[in-house]
């Protein structure tokens, strides 16, 4: 029986078109999904949109539309972006999906019946951009620490989730399951904050009505995070998908780690549902050294990203340029340099030269010494710990070895068919390992070197 592997992206707010920040998370999840397919696993890859909440309501009101109509018009733009970027997901979930709404109500009822939800009044500083409350000490000049926008003070009747009750359980979880939060530096931040103590969480709203009604009080709607986080679980209640829970990994941005590493496991513990195995919080991309932000006009949307050097080069750059988990700074020039120096000069050159020589001289099967220069065990280890930049470093180190092999042996003079066989096999192996990152180009290389008659073909990466 093939092993199951379940991976998710966050569900994105459809209040504008997707940008490079959304693309990064989704491409990374796609790379992990494809890698696990290579390993022979049965993969379930989930992405989608978070259609509820005040942020969506306000964006819809601005353009005089109902929130449902507003999100219905934006969701295809997300699906279109993932198609353009060659992302192969298995389900696109929306928080307005009927099966999701049903599960949210069931879980809320379970937690309520357990006595973990009570009624009270909430007063606090609220950032609509984050859909989150902040304490006074979190604020920077009376502004949201993330969006730098003025914060509003809210007071309303609310139901509360007994988050404080789960402080010890959460700390035990982080200790006993050292892999639960990655990377380590992010884990330390969460642990230290949880040690300071947890406040109960306000999980309902009455000041607006765009959301899922509480099953025990229909005057209240569920707080957007209590609704949104459950998408990961509700998607696996679909017929035939039950076997995928718990999730193997949630890929998220570091700005939403607290919700995923604290609220989410506490909710699941309360509801008696198995916990996910890992939450991986990657860094932020900056653009001209500033955080990518729609509200502040610092954005590169997906079409613009693709237009610079093509889909595969965009995918390659995002995972090559910075360690997964760290912050990175996006620049058009840096992407073009990677495209020219690595994809065109190294990989493209190898494919073209070897195919051209084989077309001329043919191949003769032999034992392959060249392939021994590739450390597949090391690559697998790096891949499984999401060190994508190092995986690509290893693969391109082998590309360099192969280019040197052609040069050193002067194959264009010796017509050595055995060495050309080794190089043909090396190209096929390179294509297999690069397929998660650059699927379109990898498929072309595979097709080219699997053909009965190998030909030089078109240039793989045109220089910019």
N, C-alpha and C positions, 0 to 999 in steps of 0.2 A: 504493500500500500504506500502510495506517495505521501510524503509528509505535507501537512497544510501550513501555509504561511499567510498571515493576514497583516496588511500594512495600510495605514491611513495617512491622508494629509489632514490639516485642519479643514473645517468647512468655512469658506470665505464669505465675507459680507458682499453681496452683489449690489453695492451702492455706487460702483463705477466699473470701468473695464479693467481686466487683470493687468498687472504690471510685473516688472522683473522680480519683485519680492515674492509674488504669488508663484511665478514661473520657477523660481529657484527651489522652493519647497516641493512643488509638484514634479519637477524633473528629477530631483533627488529620490523621491518616492518611486518614480518610474524606473530609475536605475536599479534600486534595491529589488523592486518587483521582478525586473528582467533577470537580474543576477540569480534570484532564487528559482526562476524558471529554468535557467541553465543547469542549476543543481538538481533539477528534476522534481522540485516541489510543486504542489498544487497551490496556486497563488490567488488570493482575493485582495484586490486593490480598490480602496474606496476613496472617493473625493466628493466634493459637493459644495452647497452654499447654505449659509445661515440666513434664512429669509426674514426672521423675526427681529423684534427689538426696536427701541426708540430711534436708533441711528438710521435704520431703514425707513421708518415712518417719517422722520423729518426730511430725509432725502426725497421721498415720494411726494410729500406735501409741497416741497419747493417747486416741483414741476407739475403740480396739480394732478397727481395720479393716485389711484389707490395703491397701497403697498404691494398687493398681489400683482397688479398689472405692471407696476414698476419693476418688481423682481422678475416677472415672467419675460420682460423685454431684455433684461440684463443677463439672465442665466445662459441663453444661447451664445453670448459673447465669451463666457467662460468655457463652454463646451468647444466652441470654435477655436479658442486659443490652445486648448489641450490637444486638439486634433492637429493643428498646425505644428505644434512642438513634438509631435509623434509620441504623445503620452497615451498609453494603453491601460485605461482604468476598467474595472469590472462593473462598478455601479457609481452613478452620480446621484447622490442623495440630496434632498432638499428638506428643510425642517417643516415645510408645508405638506410633505408627503403624508398621506393618511396612515400608513403603517407606522411611521415615526411618531406621529401625534398620539396614536393609541398606546405605544410603548412608554412614552413620556408620562402619560396619565397613569398607566399601570405602576410604574416605578414610584411616582409621587405618592400614590395611594399606599404602596407598600411601606415607604419611609414614614408616611403620616401615621399609618396603623401601628408602626413600631414605637411611636411616641417621639420620633426624632424631628418632628415639625411642630412648631407652636406659633401662636399669634402674638404680635407686639406692634411697636411703632418704631419706624426707622427715621433717623435724622443723620445726614452725612453729606460729604462733598462728592458730587457725582460728575463723572466725565462721560458724556454720551458717546464720544469717539471710541473710548475703551469699553463702554457698557460696564463700568466698574465704579465702586465707591473707593474713596481715598480718605485717610486720616489727615489731620492738619499737618502732621510732620512729613507726610509724603509729598506735599505740595511744594512747588518751587515758585516763589513770588505769587502765591495764590493761583497758580496755574497747574494744569495736569503735567506730571513729570515726563509723560511720553509725547503728548500732542502740543504741549506748551500753550494750550488755550485756556482762557478764563474758566474757572470751575463754578458750578452752581450748587447751592446748598439746598438739599431736598428734605422734606419731612412728609412721611405718609404711613398709613397703616400697612403692615406687612406681615407675611408669615416668615418665620425664621427656621433655618436648618441648624441642628445642633452640631456645628462643625467643631466646637471646642471639645466635645465629648470624644472626638477621634484623634486628639493630639498624640496621645501615647501610642495608639495603634499605627499612626502614620510614621512616627519616629522608629518604631519597631520594624515597620515595612522597609524603611530606607536602610536600616542597619542589616537586616536579614537578607534583603535582596539588593546587593550592592549595584546590580545592573539596572535597577528600576529607573533611575534618572541618569542620563548622559548628556554631555560630557561631565566629568567629575567636578569641574569648577562651578558648574550650574547647580549640581547636587548640593555642594557645600552651602551655596546661597540659600537654597530652599530649607535645608536642615536647620541652619542658624535662625532663620525667620520663624520656623515652626516651633523651635525651642523657646522663643520669646513668648509664645502663647498664641492661641487662636480665638478669634471672636466668632460668635454665631453668625451665620450668613443669611442676609435678607434674600429670600428666594421668590418674592412675588411683587407685583406692581399693580396699582389701581389708577395711576395718573394717565395711563393710555391703555389701549385694548388690542394692540397688534401682537398677538402671541397665543400660546396654548392656555386655555382656561384650567385653573386648578380643579381636580376632580372632586375636592371636598369643599370648594367655595368658588362659585363661578363669577363672583365680583372681582376676583383676582386673576391675573395671568402670570404664568411662570416666568421668573427671571430668565433672561435670554441664555445665560450660561448653563443653568440647570436643564434647559431644553436642548441647547446645542451640543453639549458634551455627550449626551445620550445617543447621538447619531451613530457613533461607533458601535454601540451595542445594538441599537434598533435595526441596523442594516443586516445584522447576523440573525435576526429572527425571521428573515425571508426564508421561504421553503428551500431546503438544501444548503443553506448557508450557516445553519446552527453550529456545524462542526468547526467553523473558523474562530469562534470566540473561545478564549480571550485573544485580543490582538497581540501580535508579536512585537509590533512597534508602531507608536504614534510619532510621525515626523511633524515637528512644529517649529515656529520661530520662538526665540527666547523671550519675547515680550508676553507670550501667553503661557509660559511655563507654570506660573503659580496656579492658574486655573486647572491645568492638567495634572500637576504633581500633588496638589492639595485637595481642591474641591472634588475632583473626579474620583480619586480612590476613596475618599471619605463617603461620597454618595454611594459608591458601589459596595463598600463595607456595610453601610446601613441597609442597603437593599438585599444583601446576601448574594451578590453577583461576583463571580471570579474577576480578579484584577488583571489589567493588561500586563504584559511582561516587561515592556520598556517604553520610556518616553525619551525621545532624543530632541533636544532643543538646539537648533542651529543658530548661527549668528545673523546679524543684519547686513544687508548690502547698503552701503552708502553710495551716493551719487554726487560727485564733486565734494566728497568728504562730509556730506550731510545726509541724514537718514532719509530714505525714500519715503515720501509722504505726499499723498494726493492733495491733502488740505494745504500743503505749503508749496505746491507746484514742482516738487522734485520727483519726477516720474519718468521712467522709460517703459512704455507699454510693450506688449508682446510683439506687435507688428514691427515696431521700431527695432526691437531686439533682433528679430529674425532678418530684417533688411540689411544689417551691418555686414554679415558674412555667411548668412544661411543658418538653417535650423541646427545642423550637427555642430557647427562651430560655436553657436550660442550655448548648446547643451555642454559641449566640451569645456568651454571657457568657465562657465559657472562652477563646475566641479573640480576644475584643475587649478584655478587661480588662487584659491584660499582653502585652508583645511576646514572640513565640514565641522561646524561647531564654533569656528571663529568668525569675526566680522571681516567683510571684504569691501573694497572700494571699486565701484564699476566705472570703467572708462572705455569709450569706443576704441581708442588707440590700443589699449591693452588687449582687447578682444582681437583686433586686426593683427597685432603682433603674434599672438598665439596661433591664429589661423595661418599666417604666412610661415612662421618659423618652425612650428611643430607639425601642423596638419599638412600643409603643402610641401615644405622643404624636406621633412623627414618621412612621414607616412606616405604621402602622395608620391614622392620621389621613389621610394622603395617599391611600391606597387607597380608603378609605371616601368621602372627599369627591369624588374624581375619578369613581369609579363612580356615585355618586349624581347628579352633574351630567350624566354621559353618559346615564344612564337617563332623565333629564328632557329633555335637549336633543339628544342624538345627536352624531355626529362627522362631520367632512368632511375627506377626505384632502388633505394638502398637504405641502410640503417642511418638514422638521423642524429648526427652529433651536434649539429647547430642548435637544435631545440633544447639541449641540455643547459644552454645559457639562460633559459627562462625558468624562474623559480615560481612554479605554479602554487606550491604550498604556501609560500609567503604571500602571494597575491590573494589567495583565498582567505587567509588570516586577516589581511588588511581590509579586504572587502567586507568581511563579516563584522568588522569593528568600524565600518563606515569611514575609513580613511581613504576617501576617493582620490585625493590629490596624490597620495603615495602609491595607490594602485596604478594610476596613470603614469607616474614616474617610473615604476617598474616596467610597465608595458613599453613605454617609449625608450627606456634603456635598452630593451631587447630590439626595438626598431633600429636604434643606433648600431647595435651589434651586427644586425643583418645588413645594413648599409655598408658597414666596414668590411663585412665578409665578401660582398660583391667586389668592392674596391681592391682589397688586399689580394684576392685570388684572380683578379683581372679576368673575370669569366667571359667577357666579350672577346678576349684573345684565346682563352683555353677551350671554350665551348664545352665546359665540364657539365655534362647532363646530370650527374649525380649531385653535384653541388646545387644545381638548379632545382632538383627534386626537393632537397633540404629546404631551399628558400620558398618553394611553393607551399610546402607543409607549414613553414614558419608563418607565411602570410595568412594561411587559413586559421592558424592558432591565434594570431594577432586579431583577426576579424572576429573570432568567437569572443575573445576577452574584451574587445571594444564595443561589442554589440549593445550592452546595456547603456553605454554613453552616447554612441553615434550610430544608432540602428540602421539608418538609411545607407550610410557609407559602408558600414560593416557588411550589410547584405550584398552590396555591389562587389566588394572584395571577395566575399564567399562565392558568389555566382561566377565571378571572373576566374577564380583559381580552382573551381570544381568542374569547370566545363571540360568536355572531351578535347576540344581544341582551344588552348589558352591563347588569347590575343591581347595586345597592348591596351586597346580601348581608349575611352575618353579620359581627360584629366579629372582626377578625383576632386581635388581642391584647387580651384583657380586662384592665383595670387591676387591680392588686392593692393 
